[in-house]
Amino acid sequence: MTEHIAILVEHDGKKIKPATWELFAFTEHLAKLHPAAIHFIMIGEATRNLAQQLSTQTQCQVIAADIKGADTYHGQIYTDAFTRLLSRYPATYIVASHSTSGMDMIPALSIALNGTCITGVENTDKEDQTLYFTRAVSGGKILARLCAPLASASAPLCLTLSPGAFKPIAPDKNAAPDIIHTAVECRQTAMIYKERLASPSLGSNLTKAEVIVSGGRGIQEEENYALIEALADLFPRSAAGASRPICDYGWAEYSQQVGATGTIVSPKLYIACGISGATQHLEGIRDARFIVAINTDSNAPIMQIADVCIVEDLTEFIPLFMETFQKRKRPAD
């Protein structure tokens, strides 16, 4: 019997989300290590057009079901629907994005299918016929290499893929579609979807800024965030950002949060001040063209990706840098 890798499709009812193409790249890599056929599983209010597009472009089978209200994520409905579909069309590996919905659904799905779960996967490799999956732990300071359990269709391994871990594939094939369109009867649920509220980061200056200066726990005190803002003010078309803890402390607005759970940014210059570099933060700055890190810890994860590393106390370095900058900017007497 052919083994399968199932990709749980993310879409908004009109188009496939980029995360699905990252999942496709990851599963093609996984299929080389553990030979298996890839198929997509999707639910939505009207899936036929998207299913045809997906199958035509990828040459993979698509299993789709139309469910009222499924264009918007609903934890109970999605878990129930995917459990029923995967019971009919079993897979050895079940892969979803490490998004808000993926993180919510995959653990519950693994329990329902008598499987196991690894979240936030960044890579996979094979050694002595054993698969290993790499993920960040301890706020991104350590990379753990986890030995995968012996997965099977009756005990699948459910995974979430960390955003940006694999470059998305943009398939452009023109194959005959292979689609199974089926019906799913979901059980009644007490959870009611009411509305979607826009993230406070949407429309913030972070998405438009060419230079972003962000502060993390290393700023030590709320008053020191003023140093971050002052440093940002030195540059035109700039913005001040922050890591998640700083926003949680109330030292900066959530609209200023940089990271996978805040705003994903792509400035020409990103200056990280006192930020160790948790996985979620690093995911949010992957597209920055040039990164400068100011940190007292030379072994901090962000120092591994920064173009320039400055091992200094930011409360001493930033004022000195600003003073030197202003002197050089001031015309000679």
Secondary structure per residue as TSV (DSSP state, phi and psi in degrees):
chain	resnum	aa	ss	phi	psi
A	1	M	-	360.0	133.9
A	2	T	-	-69.7	132.2
A	3	E	-	-83.6	156.8
A	4	H	E	-130.7	150.1
A	5	I	E	-114.3	122.0
A	6	A	E	-101.5	128.4
A	7	I	E	-103.2	123.8
A	8	L	E	-86.8	115.1
A	9	V	-	-77.5	135.0
A	10	E	-	-103.8	129.7
A	11	H	B	-154.7	168.2
A	12	D	-	-113.7	16.6
A	13	G	S	93.1	-18.6
A	14	K	S	-117.6	-35.1
A	15	K	S	-149.3	157.7
A	16	I	B	-74.0	134.9
A	17	K	-	-77.1	147.8
A	18	P	H	-54.6	-29.6
A	19	A	H	-57.9	-32.1
A	20	T	H	-64.8	-36.1
A	21	W	H	-72.2	-28.5
A	22	E	H	-68.0	-41.0
A	23	L	H	-61.7	-38.6
A	24	F	H	-63.8	-41.8
A	25	A	H	-63.6	-42.6
A	26	F	H	-64.6	-44.3
A	27	T	H	-68.9	-31.7
A	28	E	H	-64.5	-38.2
A	29	H	H	-66.3	-44.3
A	30	L	H	-62.5	-38.7
A	31	A	H	-66.1	-23.7
A	32	K	H	-75.1	-29.2
A	33	L	H	-85.5	-35.3
A	34	H	S	-131.9	92.6
A	35	P	-	-50.9	122.8
A	36	A	-	-162.7	153.1
A	37	A	E	-82.8	139.9
A	38	I	E	-95.2	132.4
A	39	H	E	-138.0	155.9
A	40	F	E	-102.4	144.5
A	41	I	E	-126.2	126.9
A	42	M	E	-139.5	148.1
A	43	I	E	-128.0	157.8
A	44	G	E	175.6	-178.6
A	45	E	S	-77.3	-35.3
A	46	A	S	-147.6	95.1
A	47	T	-	-97.7	-8.3
A	48	R	H	-58.7	-47.8
A	49	N	H	-65.6	-44.9
A	50	L	H	-65.5	-38.3
A	51	A	H	-63.8	-41.0
A	52	Q	H	-66.0	-43.6
A	53	Q	H	-60.2	-44.8
A	54	L	H	-64.9	-46.2
A	55	S	H	-67.8	-40.3
A	56	T	H	-62.7	-42.2
A	57	Q	H	-76.3	-28.8
A	58	T	H	-107.0	-14.5
A	59	Q	-	63.0	25.7
A	60	C	-	-112.8	156.6
A	61	Q	E	-73.4	141.7
A	62	V	E	-121.2	127.1
A	63	I	E	-107.2	120.4
A	64	A	E	-131.3	149.1
A	65	A	E	-141.4	136.1
A	66	D	E	-91.2	124.5
A	67	I	-	-135.5	129.1
A	68	K	T	-59.9	130.0
A	69	G	T	82.3	4.7
A	70	A	T	-86.5	0.4
A	71	D	T	-71.6	-20.6
A	72	T	S	-109.6	134.4
A	73	Y	-	-61.8	132.6
A	74	H	-	-138.9	111.2
A	75	G	H	-51.5	-48.8
A	76	Q	H	-69.5	-42.8
A	77	I	H	-66.3	-45.8
A	78	Y	H	-63.6	-45.9
A	79	T	H	-62.1	-44.5
A	80	D	H	-63.8	-46.8
A	81	A	H	-64.7	-46.6
A	82	F	H	-68.3	-33.0
A	83	T	H	-62.0	-44.8
A	84	R	H	-66.8	-41.7
A	85	L	H	-66.6	-40.9
A	86	L	H	-75.6	-19.6
A	87	S	H	-72.3	-33.2
A	88	R	H	-80.7	-37.6
A	89	Y	S	-123.9	79.3
A	90	P	-	-64.5	153.5
A	91	A	-	-138.3	146.5
A	92	T	S	-73.8	-38.5
A	93	Y	E	-124.5	136.1
A	94	I	E	-121.6	122.7
A	95	V	E	-123.3	131.6
A	96	A	E	-134.9	164.4
A	97	S	E	-73.8	149.1
A	98	H	S	-82.2	56.5
A	99	S	S	-99.3	-178.8
A	100	T	H	-57.6	-44.6
A	101	S	H	-70.5	-41.6
A	102	G	H	-62.7	-43.9
A	103	M	H	-64.4	-31.8
A	104	D	H	-76.2	-39.3
A	105	M	H	-89.0	-42.2
A	106	I	H	-60.4	-44.3
A	107	P	H	-59.5	-42.1
A	108	A	H	-66.6	-36.7
A	109	L	H	-66.7	-40.0
A	110	S	H	-63.5	-37.5
A	111	I	H	-67.2	-45.2
A	112	A	H	-62.6	-30.4
A	113	L	T	-100.5	10.1
A	114	N	T	60.8	37.0
A	115	G	-	-110.0	-164.4
A	116	T	E	-126.0	168.9
A	117	C	E	-140.8	134.7
A	118	I	E	-130.3	123.7
A	119	T	E	-106.6	158.7
A	120	G	E	65.9	33.0
A	121	V	E	-67.2	137.7
A	122	E	E	-112.8	-22.1
A	123	N	E	-166.0	167.4
A	124	T	E	-143.6	146.5
A	125	D	E	-146.6	173.3
A	126	K	E	-128.8	136.6
A	127	E	E	-146.2	125.8
A	128	D	T	52.1	45.8
A	129	Q	T	65.6	15.5
A	130	T	E	-117.0	134.1
A	131	L	E	-86.2	139.3
A	132	Y	E	-124.7	142.4
A	133	F	E	-121.0	131.0
A	134	T	E	-99.2	134.1
A	135	R	E	-147.5	155.8
A	136	A	E	-84.6	142.1
A	137	V	E	-133.4	172.4
A	138	S	G	53.9	48.4
A	139	G	G	65.7	26.6
A	140	G	G	88.3	0.7
A	141	K	T	-77.9	-22.7
A	142	I	E	-130.3	140.0
A	143	L	E	-101.5	119.2
A	144	A	E	-97.4	136.9
A	145	R	E	-109.8	106.4
A	146	L	E	-97.9	132.1
A	147	C	E	-76.4	123.1
A	148	A	-	-76.2	141.3
A	149	P	-	-67.6	164.2
A	150	L	-	-71.8	99.0
A	151	A	-	-80.6	152.6
A	152	S	B	-154.4	171.7
A	153	A	T	-64.3	-27.9
A	154	S	T	-88.6	-13.2
A	155	A	B	-144.0	72.6
A	156	P	-	-71.3	157.8
A	157	L	E	-98.8	117.7
A	158	C	E	-99.8	128.8
A	159	L	E	-127.5	147.6
A	160	T	E	-115.8	137.9
A	161	L	E	-99.8	127.2
A	162	S	-	-62.8	131.3
A	163	P	T	-57.3	135.2
A	164	G	T	84.2	-3.7
A	165	A	S	-67.6	-33.7
A	166	F	S	-125.5	138.7
A	167	K	-	-67.5	127.7
A	168	P	-	-62.6	141.3
A	169	I	-	-88.4	136.1
A	170	A	-	-108.9	80.5
A	171	P	-	-66.2	142.7
A	172	D	-	-136.1	30.0
A	173	K	-	-73.6	169.0
A	174	N	-	-137.2	62.0
A	175	A	-	-91.1	164.3
A	176	A	-	-68.9	132.2
A	177	P	-	-66.4	143.1
A	178	D	-	-123.0	97.0
A	179	I	E	-127.1	135.1
A	180	I	E	-111.6	111.0
A	181	H	E	-103.6	117.9
A	182	T	E	-129.9	173.0
A	183	A	-	-111.8	147.2
A	184	V	-	-134.8	129.7
A	185	E	-	-102.6	106.2
A	186	C	-	-85.6	146.9
A	187	R	-	-69.9	158.0
A	188	Q	-	-64.3	146.0
A	189	T	-	-130.6	147.6
A	190	A	S	-85.6	-10.8
A	191	M	-	-83.6	129.7
A	192	I	-	-118.8	127.4
A	193	Y	-	-79.1	130.4
A	194	K	-	-112.0	-51.3
A	195	E	-	-165.4	163.9
A	196	R	-	-110.7	126.3
A	197	L	-	-99.1	136.8
A	198	A	-	-66.2	142.8
A	199	S	-	-65.8	141.0
A	200	P	T	-62.6	-16.8
A	201	S	T	-80.3	-17.8
A	202	L	T	-65.2	130.5
A	203	G	T	80.5	4.2
A	204	S	-	-73.2	165.9
A	205	N	G	-65.4	-19.5
A	206	L	G	-59.6	-36.7
A	207	T	G	-73.5	-18.5
A	208	K	T	-107.0	-14.4
A	209	A	-	-71.1	141.7
A	210	E	S	-88.7	-23.2
A	211	V	E	-130.5	130.1
A	212	I	E	-126.7	129.2
A	213	V	E	-113.2	121.0
A	214	S	E	-119.5	147.6
A	215	G	E	-113.6	146.7
A	216	G	-	-125.6	-162.4
A	217	R	G	-55.6	-26.3
A	218	G	G	-64.6	-10.5
A	219	I	G	-74.3	-16.9
A	220	Q	-	73.0	-44.5
A	221	E	S	-136.0	152.3
A	222	E	G	-58.4	-38.2
A	223	E	G	-62.5	-25.9
A	224	N	G	-74.9	-11.1
A	225	Y	H	-64.6	-22.6
A	226	A	H	-60.5	-28.5
A	227	L	H	-66.7	-37.8
A	228	I	H	-63.6	-45.5
A	229	E	H	-66.1	-39.3
A	230	A	H	-67.1	-40.0
A	231	L	H	-64.5	-40.3
A	232	A	H	-63.5	-35.0
A	233	D	H	-67.0	-15.1
A	234	L	T	-70.4	-21.3
A	235	F	S	-109.2	141.5
A	236	P	T	-72.1	153.9
A	237	R	T	50.8	49.8
A	238	S	E	-116.7	169.6
A	239	A	E	-150.8	152.2
A	240	A	E	-97.0	132.0
A	241	G	E	-120.8	-173.7
A	242	A	E	-159.5	158.4
A	243	S	-	-85.2	169.0
A	244	R	H	-57.2	-46.4
A	245	P	H	-57.8	-37.6
A	246	I	H	-64.4	-38.2
A	247	C	H	-70.2	-39.0
A	248	D	H	-63.5	-34.6
A	249	Y	H	-70.3	-17.0
A	250	G	T	86.8	11.8
A	251	W	S	-81.2	-18.5
A	252	A	S	-145.4	159.2
A	253	E	-	-75.8	152.6
A	254	Y	G	-65.1	-22.2
A	255	S	G	-66.8	-12.7
A	256	Q	G	-99.9	0.3
A	257	Q	B	-73.0	128.2
A	258	V	B	-103.6	133.6
A	259	G	S	144.8	177.8
A	260	A	T	-62.6	-30.0
A	261	T	T	-98.0	5.1
A	262	G	S	-122.2	-115.0
A	263	T	B	-112.5	129.7
A	264	I	-	-86.5	123.7
A	265	V	-	-117.3	160.9
A	266	S	-	-145.1	57.5
A	267	P	-	-76.3	167.0
A	268	K	S	-70.4	-34.9
A	269	L	E	-135.2	129.6
A	270	Y	E	-123.6	122.9
A	271	I	E	-112.3	114.3
A	272	A	E	-100.3	117.1
A	273	C	E	-111.4	113.2
A	274	G	S	67.5	29.2
A	275	I	-	-109.7	120.5
A	276	S	-	-71.8	-36.9
A	277	G	-	107.5	56.3
A	278	A	-	-62.3	155.1
A	279	T	H	-52.5	-44.6
A	280	Q	H	-62.4	-34.3
A	281	H	H	-73.3	-43.4
A	282	L	H	-62.8	-35.3
A	283	E	H	-62.5	-32.6
A	284	G	H	-77.9	-13.3
A	285	I	T	-119.9	15.5
A	286	R	T	-57.9	-31.3
A	287	D	T	-93.7	4.8
A	288	A	-	-66.5	137.5
A	289	R	S	-75.0	-35.8
A	290	F	-	-143.9	129.4
A	291	I	E	-120.9	129.4
A	292	V	E	-114.4	129.6
A	293	A	E	-117.0	128.7
A	294	I	E	-114.2	114.8
A	295	N	-	-158.6	145.8
A	296	T	S	-78.5	-16.8
A	297	D	-	-98.0	106.7
A	298	S	T	-69.2	-15.2
A	299	N	T	-99.9	6.9
A	300	A	S	-60.9	143.7
A	301	P	G	-53.1	-35.1
A	302	I	G	-67.0	-24.1
A	303	M	G	-69.1	-19.5
A	304	Q	G	-78.1	-19.8
A	305	I	T	-112.9	-11.7
A	306	A	-	-70.9	146.8
A	307	D	S	-77.9	-33.5
A	308	V	E	-131.8	127.5
A	309	C	E	-112.7	125.3
A	310	I	E	-117.0	109.1
A	311	V	-	-91.6	87.1
A	312	E	S	-150.5	162.5
A	313	D	-	-76.1	119.1
A	314	L	H	-61.6	-29.8
A	315	T	H	-69.0	-19.4
A	316	E	H	-98.8	-38.2
A	317	F	H	-71.7	-44.3
A	318	I	H	-62.7	-48.3
A	319	P	H	-59.0	-40.5
A	320	L	H	-65.8	-41.3
A	321	F	H	-63.8	-43.1
A	322	M	H	-65.2	-39.6
A	323	E	H	-63.1	-45.5
A	324	T	H	-64.6	-40.1
A	325	F	H	-61.6	-46.3
A	326	Q	H	-65.9	-37.3
A	327	K	H	-63.6	-43.4
A	328	R	H	-71.3	-28.5
A	329	K	H	-76.4	-32.6
A	330	R	S	-68.6	130.0
A	331	P	-	-63.4	146.1
A	332	A	-	-65.0	143.4
A	333	D	-	-71.2	360.0
